[in-house]
Amino acid sequence: MSDSFKGTCAERLRQRLLFAFEKISKDKKIQQMLRLSLTEGLRLPEIVDRHYDEFVEPLAGAIGSLI
């Protein structure tokens, strides 16, 4: 994934954030996981952990590598 974005650091950061937004907006599973994490996260921490492992951590790592 790191090789698929080209340009300056700011351009690559923008591309990654747009990629994440598009992925959330088009993927029903991610939308449902995000919604469930936000509404039921206190009662179901394993849902939050799964969402973090599958989506948040990879995105944060990719963004962190740019900063």
C-alpha positions as a Markdown table, in Angstrom:
| # | Residue | x | y | z |
|---|---|---|---|---|
| 1 | Met | 0.0 | 0.0 | 0.0 |
| 2 | Ser | 2.8 | 2.4 | 0.7 |
| 3 | Asp | 4.0 | 2.3 | -2.9 |
| 4 | Ser | 0.6 | 3.0 | -4.4 |
| 5 | Phe | 0.5 | 6.7 | -3.3 |
| 6 | Lys | 2.8 | 9.2 | -5.1 |
| 7 | Gly | 3.7 | 12.9 | -4.6 |
| 8 | Thr | 4.7 | 15.1 | -1.7 |
| 9 | Cys | 4.1 | 14.1 | 1.8 |
| 10 | Ala | 1.0 | 16.3 | 2.0 |
| 11 | Glu | -0.3 | 14.8 | -1.2 |
| 12 | Arg | 0.2 | 11.3 | 0.0 |
| 13 | Leu | -1.4 | 12.1 | 3.3 |
| 14 | Arg | -4.4 | 13.5 | 1.5 |
| 15 | Gln | -4.6 | 10.5 | -0.8 |
| 16 | Arg | -4.5 | 8.1 | 2.2 |
| 17 | Leu | -7.2 | 10.0 | 4.0 |
| 18 | Leu | -9.4 | 10.1 | 0.9 |
| 19 | Phe | -8.8 | 6.3 | 0.4 |
| 20 | Ala | -9.9 | 5.7 | 4.0 |
| 21 | Phe | -13.0 | 7.9 | 3.6 |
| 22 | Glu | -13.9 | 6.1 | 0.4 |
| 23 | Lys | -13.4 | 2.7 | 1.9 |
| 24 | Ile | -15.7 | 3.6 | 4.9 |
| 25 | Ser | -18.3 | 5.1 | 2.6 |
| 26 | Lys | -18.4 | 2.1 | 0.2 |
| 27 | Asp | -17.9 | -0.9 | 2.6 |
| 28 | Lys | -21.0 | -1.8 | 4.5 |
| 29 | Lys | -19.1 | -4.1 | 6.8 |
| 30 | Ile | -16.7 | -1.3 | 7.9 |
| 31 | Gln | -19.7 | 1.1 | 8.3 |
| 32 | Gln | -21.5 | -1.5 | 10.5 |
| 33 | Met | -18.3 | -2.1 | 12.6 |
| 34 | Leu | -17.8 | 1.6 | 13.1 |
| 35 | Arg | -21.4 | 2.1 | 14.1 |
| 36 | Leu | -21.3 | -0.9 | 16.4 |
| 37 | Ser | -18.0 | 0.2 | 18.0 |
| 38 | Leu | -19.4 | 3.7 | 18.7 |
| 39 | Thr | -22.8 | 2.6 | 20.0 |
| 40 | Glu | -21.9 | -0.6 | 21.9 |
| 41 | Gly | -18.1 | -0.3 | 22.5 |
| 42 | Leu | -18.5 | -0.1 | 26.3 |
| 43 | Arg | -20.5 | -3.3 | 26.4 |
| 44 | Leu | -18.6 | -5.2 | 23.6 |
| 45 | Pro | -14.9 | -4.2 | 23.8 |
| 46 | Glu | -13.9 | -7.1 | 21.5 |
| 47 | Ile | -15.8 | -5.3 | 18.7 |
| 48 | Val | -13.8 | -2.2 | 19.3 |
| 49 | Asp | -10.6 | -4.2 | 19.3 |
| 50 | Arg | -11.5 | -5.9 | 16.1 |
| 51 | His | -12.3 | -2.7 | 14.3 |
| 52 | Tyr | -9.1 | -1.1 | 15.6 |
| 53 | Asp | -7.0 | -4.1 | 14.4 |
| 54 | Glu | -8.6 | -4.3 | 11.0 |
| 55 | Phe | -9.0 | -0.7 | 10.1 |
| 56 | Val | -7.7 | 1.9 | 12.5 |
| 57 | Glu | -4.2 | 0.5 | 13.2 |
| 58 | Pro | -3.3 | 0.0 | 9.6 |
| 59 | Leu | -4.5 | 3.4 | 8.7 |
| 60 | Ala | -2.7 | 5.0 | 11.6 |
| 61 | Gly | 0.5 | 3.2 | 10.8 |
| 62 | Ala | 0.3 | 4.3 | 7.1 |
| 63 | Ile | -0.3 | 7.9 | 8.2 |
| 64 | Gly | 2.4 | 7.7 | 10.8 |
| 65 | Ser | 4.9 | 6.6 | 8.3 |
| 66 | Leu | 4.3 | 9.9 | 6.4 |
| 67 | Ile | 4.7 | 12.2 | 9.4 |
